Amino acid sequence: MTLADINLLGIDVGFSGSRPTTGLAWSVGGAFGAARTHTDWERRRLHLPAAASFRVIAIDGPLVPAGSPDRLVRSCEQLLARGAFQRRCKPGSSHFGTGLQLKRAALETASQIRHLTSAPMFETAIFRDAAIVEAFPNAFLGVLLPEQAFAAGPIRRGRKFDWMYERAVEAGRLADLMAAIGWDAPDLLRRIETEGDHERRAAFLCLLTAACAAAGKAEAVGDAAGGWIWLPPRAVWDPWALAALDRNRARAL
């Protein structure tokens, strides 16, 4: 079975109560699609293939074990927020402010869609009965980009994700990633590379995260107490990112 035969879903959560800030991207039986919609399940489900179940679902939002305190400081966020990651692609903290709001929205999203998947085939999972993983598109893109790509200086606030997306497309890094995980889907790749909508772009990165997990090649950063952020396989990371993660892990120990 290839990735083209596996049903996958990516969700960029968003948590606006009025605007369509959720991005959805799916691949089912070789067909694929993407949409921008709202936070409620009634409208989200309208954009998904009817009666589809998914091998892996990736959600762009903090996912923590049931019963975790709101103020939990997560190892995965700490490991990806220090050193070279800090100015390039660090996650926000999920234990206060908008990060706490996003965590609640991500867990609500997981409760909406967990019936669409079954038990995970990987050990590193927050939900033992549902193959749902945490995506973080900024870091997903950041580790793929060469160090010199960040030499231009600070990116305008709110523009960093799209800037990295466009640099990754220009450099052929998303094509490299799909080749590395064995996903031969040129039409999907073309759609991803030409997508212009912010939310749908993020959803496609979540879809690629789900594919990395399904292929058994993702790099999962974190621990059982605070959950994991799932990233591309180490084979396609740029050397600066590998060195930064290894250095942060050594310091944490």
HELIX and SHEET records of a PDB file:
HELIX    1   1 LEU A    3  ASP A    5  5                                   3    
HELIX    2   2 TRP A   41  ARG A   44  1                                   4    
HELIX    3   3 ARG A   45  HIS A   47  5                                   3    
HELIX    4   4 SER A   75  LEU A   79  1                                   5    
HELIX    5   5 GLY A   83  PHE A   85  5                                   3    
HELIX    6   6 GLY A   97  ILE A  113  1                                  17    
HELIX    7   7 ARG A  114  LEU A  116  5                                   3    
HELIX    8   8 PRO A  137  GLY A  142  1                                   6    
HELIX    9   9 GLU A  147  ALA A  152  5                                   6    
HELIX   10  10 LYS A  160  GLU A  170  1                                  11    
HELIX   11  11 ARG A  173  ALA A  180  1                                   8    
HELIX   12  12 PRO A  186  THR A  194  1                                   9    
HELIX   13  13 HIS A  198  ALA A  215  1                                  18    
HELIX   14  14 ARG A  234  VAL A  236  5                                   3    
HELIX   15  15 PRO A  239  ALA A  252  1                                  14    
SHEET    1   A 5 ALA A  31  THR A  37  0                                        
SHEET    2   A 5 THR A  22  VAL A  28 -1                                        
SHEET    3   A 5 LEU A   8  ASP A  12 -1                                        
SHEET    4   A 5 VAL A  56  ASP A  60  1                                        
SHEET    5   A 5 ILE A 132  ALA A 135  1                                        
SHEET    1   B 2 GLU A 219  ASP A 223  0                                        
SHEET    2   B 2 GLY A 227  LEU A 231 -1                                        
END                                                                             
